[in-house]
């Protein structure tokens, strides 16, 4: 395998891909802990406007830090997948590599749209809700909140976190089985992670994937990034010493 690795990528590509993958695997803990402590995230995503909006203002600093970290994590997904694609397919990768990167970029964009709703429009709506004194005004705020949350959540969680990311990981894993650049466990683990993410998107078909589906699916992906990141750093050191 080392001979084939040498033909596909340099030690520096391995190092950068490994570093990005490790950061990708670990960065999720910042929004998890910060937002979890501040607003009970991710369970708070299902809270009504009367609960969610005042809590945003009460914990504005932590919410902005947490969601900004989540935004960086989401953008990094596209970068990590692009670097892993170069490792797997080489610099002159064909159509499959381009599809993987395109899906990863689409995933990052969709996630970003979902996240930005909590950094800007939701805070504006929270300020408006403070002045909503009549039943009609409160109803308008609540309806706007539910619509914005449903729209952003569908784009961010269903399309970005689940569907686009799952297909990108699945295709990259299949591509590695064909190219045999990285160990087989990378592909097997990736396929399992992709299936876990795909299951969370069955909500679009009217099927309830279960309350723990997203947590399990995303956890598998984080470990997938961490394991391959450590492996790549180790291999980059060996390649550089040759």
N, C-alpha and C positions, 0 to 999 in steps of 0.2 A: 504493500500500500504506500510505503514511503516514496517509491519511485514515481508513482502516479501523482501523489501530492506535489512532488517537486515540479512536475510538468504543469500543474494547474495553477498553483499559487505560490507566492513568495512567503517567507517567514513573517514579513511585516503585515501581509494581508491576514495571515492566521492570527497574529497578535491583536490586530485591530478588531477582527471579527470576534475573537475570544473576549476581549475587553468589553466590547459593546454588548455581547450576549450576557456577560456577568452583570453588568450594570442594569441591563434590561430585566434580568431575573430578580435583582435586589431592589430596584427603584420602586416597585409596587408597594413596598412596606411603608414608604413615607406617607402616601395618601391613605393607606389602610389604617395606620396608627393615628395620624393627625386628624383625619376626618372621622375616624371611628370614635375617638375620644371627644371630639367637638360636637358632632351631630349624629352619632350612632350610625355612620355610613358603613355598609351600603343599604342597611335596612331602612334608613331614612328616605330612600328614593321613593318609597310608597306612601309617605306621609302626606296628608292633605295640606292645602295652602295655609289653613289656619294654624297649623303646627310648624310647617317647614319654613315659611317666610319670616316669622318673628325670630326663629332660631338662627336663621342666616345672619340677621343683623346683630344678634347677641354674640355670635362667634365669627364675626366677619374676618378677622385676621387669620384665624386658623383655617377657615374655609378657603380663603384665597390662597394661602400657602399650600394646602392640601391639594386643591384642584389644579394649581399651577404645576405642582410636581407630577400630578396625574397626566397633565397635558404634555409635559416633557417626556414622560414614560411612553405615551401614545405615539408621539412623533419618532421617538427612538426605535419603536417597533419596525418602522419602514427602513431605517438605517441598518439595524441589526439584520433584518431579512435580506437586504441588498448585499451586505458583506458576506453573509452565509451563502448566498446564491453564487457570489464570485468564487468562494472556496469550493463549492460543489461543482459548478459548471465551468469555471475558468473565466478568464477575461473575455473570451470570444464565445460566450454562451449563446445558445440559440433561442428559439421562440419560447421554450418552456421557462427559461430564466427570465425573459422579459415579462411573461405572464405572472410569474411569482412576484416580481418586483412591483408590477402594476397593481396587483391585488393588495400587496403590503402597503403601498401608498394610498390606495382607496380605503383600506382599513384605518390607517393613521388619520386620514382626512375625516372619515365618518366619526371616529372617536373624538377628534378635536371639536367637531360641530356639537357633539353631545356634551362635551365638557364645558365649552365656552358658554353654554346656556346658564351655567351656575356661576360664572365669573362676571357676567354683565347683565343680561336681561332679567335674571331672577332677582338680583339685587335692586334693580330699578323697580321691579314689581313689588318687592318687599317694602321699599320706601313709599310707593303708592298705597299699599295696603294699610300703612299707618294712618293715612287720612281717610280711609274708607269707613265711614260712620253709619251709612244706611245699609239696609238689607240688599238693595239693588247694587250698590257699589261693591259690597262684599261678594255678591254673586258674580259680578263681572271679573273681579280679581281672581276668584276661585276658578272660574271657567277658563280664564286666560292661563292661569298656572297649570291646570290639568292639560290643556291643549299643548302648551309649550313643553311641558314635561313629557307628555306622550310622544310628541313629534321628535324631540331631541333624544329621548330614550330609545326610540325605535331605530333612529339613525346610528346613535352611538353604541348602544349595547347589542342590539340584534344584528345590524349590518357590520359595524366596525369591530366590536369585540368578538362576535361569534362568526358570522358567515364569511366575510372577506378574509379574516385572519385564518380561519380554519382551512379554507380552500388553499390559501397561500402555503400554509404549513404542510398540508397534505401533498401538494404538488412538489414542494421542495423535498419532502421525504421520498416520494416516488422517484424523483430525479436522481437522488443520491443512490437509490437501489440500482438504478441504471448505470450511473457513472462510477459507483463504488469508490468514491473519493474519501468519504468519512465512514466510520464504523457502522455496521448494520444496526446497532442499537439506536443510533441517531435517527434512522428512518423508522424503526419499529416504535420507538418512544414518540416520535413525531406523529405517526399515524394514529396512535392511541389518543394523543392530545387533540389532534384534529377532529377525531370522532366525538370526543368529549365536548369540544366547542360547538360542533355541528348540532349536537343534541340540544344545546341551549337555544338554538334558533328555530326549533320546531314550533315555538310559540306563534310564528307567522302562520302556521297551519291550523291554529286553534287548539294545539296540544300543550298541556301544561308540563314542562320539562322537570318540574320539581323545584322546591325551594333551594336545594343545595347544588343544583346542576351547574350554575354559573361559577360558584365557588370552586367546585371540583374541577371543572373544565379549565378555568384560568390558572388554578394551582398546578395542574399538570404541565401547562405551557411554561410557567415560570421555572419549574424544575428542569424542563427540557432545555431552556435557555441556559440555566446555570450549569448543568452537567456538560453541555457541549462547549460552553465558554471556558470552563476549567480545562477540558481536554485540549482545546485549541491553544490555550496559553502554554500548556505543557509541551505540545507538539511544536509550537513556534520556537520555543527555547532549544529543542533538539535540532530543528532545521537550521537555526542560526549558528549552531555550534559545528555544523558540518562544513 
